[in-house]
Amino acid sequence: KEKERKAFASSLAATLMDKRPKAVKGFVIRQLQVCGGIEQDSAIAKFLTDPDEHIYEYAAQALEAIGPETVSHFRKAYAKAKGAPRLTILQGLGVLEDSESKAVFRNATKEKNLEIRLAGLWGLMRIASAEDVDLLLAQSLKESGWGRIKATAYCLELAENLEANGKNKEARAIYLNIKKTRTDEHEEYLRESAARGLARLKSLPS
């Protein structure tokens, strides 16, 4: 019933222009996450930078559900976003695997906020950016505690993504680095993960 869905979604999106409480608009956007389409993306995107009532989260989730064709809204919103919406928008760029946001992800890894730095590393991992292997490895070594664990996990995921894309040389460099540098006792599982990756690469036909 595509015709009915479009009509319903269009009517819902029109209510976002009315003077209603943010909580109500958040509810509407959550419904659009289920039934909305590209025709409603602009109406939803207006709330990406709105910090009230978590409406930015609902907007991001709805646009992500619509698909990669909404990525331009995330790019535009990130440039002017502040606070919590900024992190959510950056994560949205990663969810949509936006390769055109490489510079954004790279710059994010240099910021003071740990969550932003990790989101930048995660974004580079998601797009399997082979040229950023050294950046991810260097940044993961700079982090401490939970941030170091997460950053290293992203490095391992990047290695797996690179493997899947046939970039075994870059993947091997990641595994070797992690095996060599994660020397603390509580990092043994990271060394083991790297060792498994190296064994897997070794077993592949040359």
N, C-alpha and C positions, 0 to 999 in steps of 0.2 A: 504494500500500500504506500508506494513512494509518494504519490501525489498528496495523500493525506498527511504523511509525515512532514513533507516540506511545508504544507500549509500550517500545521500545528507549530513547527519550529519557528516559522516566520512570525506567527502571532505571539509566541513566547518572547522572541527577541525584541519585538516592538515594545513590550512592557518595560524593557530595560531603560527606555528613554523617559519613562514616567517618574514622578517624584514619589518614590517608594523607599522604605527603610532598606539599608544595605543588606540586612539579614534576608529580606524578601528577595532582593535581587540576586543574592548568593544562591538562594533556593532555585530561582529560575535558571541560573547558569548551570547548576548541577543537573537540571532536567535537560538542558541543551547539550550537556556532555553525552547524554544517551541518544537524543533524537536529532541534534543539530547537525548541520553540514557546512560546507564552505560558504554558503550564502549568509550564514550568521557570524562569520569570523570577525568582521569589523565591529559588530555590536558587542561581542564578547571581549575583544582585545582592548577596548577602552578601560577595562578594569584591571589590566595586568599590573599597573603601577599603584593601584589603590590599596593602602595598607589596612583599611578598616574591615572588621568582621571576617578576616581571612578571605575576602572576596578575590584577591589576586591569585590565591591558590586554586580556587574553583575555576577562575578564568584560564589559568595555565593548563589545568587538567582537561578542561573542555576543548581547548585548542589542540592539545596533544592528541586527544581522541579523534578530532577531525582529521588530523594527519599532517605530513610534512609540508603541505602547501600553505600552512599557516606560519611557517618559520619566519617570514619577513616581519610579522608583528612582534615576535620575540626580539629580533635584532633591533628594531626601532625602540622598543620599550626599554631594553637594557641600557641604552645610552642615557636615559633620563631617570632611571629607577634608583631609589634609595632604600636603605634598610632591608627588611625581610623580603619585600617583593624582588629586590635585585638578585638575591640568591635563588629564589624560585625561578626567575626568568632565565638566569644562567643555566640552571639545571634543565630547564625546558629546551634550551639550545642543545644540550647534551642528549636529552631524550630523543630529539628529532635528528640527532647525528648530523648537525649542520657543519659540513666541512668548510664552509665559507666563514665560519666564526673562529678559525684557528687563532687569529691574532687576539681575539677576545679571550679565549681560553688561556693563551700564553700570558697575557697581561694579568689575568686573574690569579695566576700562580705566584705573582709577586706581591700581592696585597697583604695587608696586616691581618685581616680576618681569616682565621683558619678554615671556616666553612667555605668561604669564597675560594681560597687556594685549592682546597680539595675538589671543589666543583670544577675548577679549571682543569685540574689533572684528570678528573673523571671524564670531562668533555673530550680531552685529547685521546683518552683511552677509547672512548666510544667511537670516534671517527678513525681509530687505528692509524694515528699519525706517526709514520715511521721516522720522519725527520725530527720528531720530538722525544725520541728514546732517551737521549742524554739529559734532556730537561727533566723528564719524569724521574729518572734515576737520581739526579743531583738533588732535586727538590725533596724526594722521599728521604734522602739521607739528612737533609737539614731539619726535617720535622722530628718531633719527639713524642713519646707516649702514644696516645690513641691516633694522633695525626700521622705518625710514622707508620703505624700498622696499616691504616687505611691507604696511605699513599703507596706503600709497598704492594698492597693487594691490587691497586690499580695498575702498577707496573706488571704484575703477574698476569692480570687480565689483558693488558696490552700485548704482552708476549703471545698469549693464546690467540688473540685477534690477528696478530701478524702471521702466526703460524697458519691460521685458516686462510690467509690471503697469499700464502706461499712465500712470505718474507722470513725465511728461516734464519738467515744470517742475523737480522735485527733481533729476532726472538731469542736466539742463542746468547747474544750480547747481554740481554736483560737477565736471563737465567744465571749466567756466569757472574754477573755483577752482584746479584742478590745472594748467591751462594757464598761469595767471597766476603761481602761486607756485613751481612747480618750475623754477627758473631756472638751476640748476647745469648745466654742460656734460654731465655724466654722466646727467642726468635728461631728456635730450632725448627719449628713447623714451616717457617718461611724458607729455610734452607732446604728442607725436605721437598717442598713444593717446587723449588727451583731445580733440584736434582731430578725430580720426576719429569719436568719439562725437558731437561737435557737428555735424559734417557729416551724420551719419546722422539726427540729430534734425531738422535743417533740411530734409532731403529728405522727411520724413514729411508727410502731408496734415494741414493745420490743422483 
